[in-house]
């Protein structure tokens, strides 16, 4: 005996006939139009409309140019005086007439530039000596500082920062030697004579500056010159070998 189930009728939203829903279309809706109120700003986002046609304008931003004109250049704020570095470099070019008054301040930016140039020329020669240069300059400055103050005793007024500055600036002839060695063939015996000239140049300038800027150095000038000679001869060996 078959069992019957009561199935509820299906009601379609189109009115009962599913075929009529296919032909049913929604009524078109009008596009949004902004209210015509002159007190409210409105910006148009329509493509192709020029920005000048918009009734909205951004408020002007005031920039005070006078505040930037009163500021110092960036190099002067960092304590780097390029004119002073150039004057010191030109003064070293003549080893017999060095103006010691230019080296009163302990400038470290010039020696850093010379060390980086020295390392760059060595890199062009196939030698990576940046770390060696920084380490050797630090140890050499400490060595020269200890030697000078031991010779001068309690009257010595040479500080470590000034010693590092003088040693770095007098490295300029060795930097020229490093650049000149790029054009010299390897194994040429004349490089030893040229190296001796540049080492003598650096030694004379550094000794004269140390004696004139620090007190109690005239009587120990020969020992100070010997210490400077050892330092610059050590750096010249990096160029030769």
Buried (B, 14 or more C-beta within 10 A) or exposed (E): EEEEEEEEEEEEEEEEEEEEEEEEEEEEEEEEEEEEEEEEEEEEEEEEEEEEEBEEEEEEEEEEEEEEEEEEEEEEEEEBBEEBBEEBBEBBEEBEEBBBEBBEEBBBBBBBBBBBBBBBBBEEBEBEBBEBBBEBBEEBBEBBBEBBBEBBEEEBEBEBBBBBBBBBBBBBBBBBBBBBBEEEEEEEEEBEEBBEEBBBBBBBBBBBBBBBBBEBBEEBBEBBBBBBBBBBBEBBEBBEE
